[in-house]
């Protein structure tokens, strides 16, 4: 998923990540952790982009962790 570096794009990124996590078989209990992790990662990336005056897109990927 690619989003522009603006705070308005964090909620759609979070929803997309949750949908992907569900498709990958994540347990329902883990979805809140996914939302939080994606929010924090996106917010940090966006803050860095704003601080450095970058306009490049922020790329988000999700994959299954092997245990």
C-alpha positions as CSV (number, residue, x, y, z in Angstrom):
1,X,0.0,0.0,0.0
2,X,1.3,3.4,-0.9
3,X,0.0,6.6,0.8
4,X,0.9,10.2,0.5
5,X,2.7,11.6,3.6
6,X,-0.3,13.3,5.2
7,X,-2.1,12.5,8.5
8,X,-5.4,12.0,6.6
9,X,-4.1,8.9,5.0
10,X,-3.3,7.1,8.3
11,X,-6.8,5.7,8.9
12,X,-7.1,4.2,5.4
13,X,-3.7,2.6,5.8
14,X,-4.7,1.2,9.2
15,X,-7.9,-0.3,7.7
16,X,-6.0,-1.8,4.8
17,X,-3.4,-3.3,7.1
18,X,-6.1,-4.9,9.3
19,X,-7.8,-6.3,6.2
20,X,-4.5,-7.8,5.0
21,X,-3.7,-9.2,8.4
22,X,-7.1,-10.9,8.5
23,X,-6.5,-12.4,5.1
24,X,-3.2,-13.7,6.3
25,X,-4.9,-15.4,9.2
26,X,-4.3,-13.0,12.1
27,X,-6.3,-13.7,15.2
28,X,-9.0,-11.2,16.1
29,X,-7.1,-10.4,19.3
30,X,-4.1,-9.3,17.3
31,X,-5.9,-6.8,15.1
32,X,-5.7,-4.0,17.7
33,X,-1.9,-4.5,17.8
34,X,-1.8,-4.2,14.0
35,X,-3.8,-1.0,14.1
36,X,-1.5,0.5,16.7
37,X,1.7,-0.6,15.0
38,X,0.6,0.8,11.6
39,X,-0.6,4.1,13.2
40,X,2.8,4.5,14.9
41,X,4.8,3.6,11.9
42,X,2.8,5.8,9.5
43,X,2.8,8.8,11.9
44,X,6.6,8.5,12.4
45,X,7.2,8.3,8.6
46,X,4.9,11.2,7.9
47,X,6.5,13.3,10.7
48,X,9.9,12.7,9.2
49,X,8.7,13.5,5.7
50,X,7.2,16.8,6.9
51,X,10.3,17.6,8.9
52,X,12.5,17.0,5.8
53,X,10.0,18.6,3.4
54,X,9.7,15.4,1.4
55,X,6.6,14.7,-0.7
56,X,7.5,11.1,-1.7
57,X,4.9,8.5,-0.9
58,X,5.0,6.3,2.2
59,X,5.0,2.6,1.4
60,X,3.4,0.1,3.8
61,X,3.8,-3.6,3.5
62,X,2.5,-6.5,5.6
63,X,3.6,-10.1,5.6
64,X,3.0,-13.2,7.7
65,X,5.5,-13.7,10.5
66,X,6.7,-17.2,10.7
67,X,6.9,-18.6,14.2
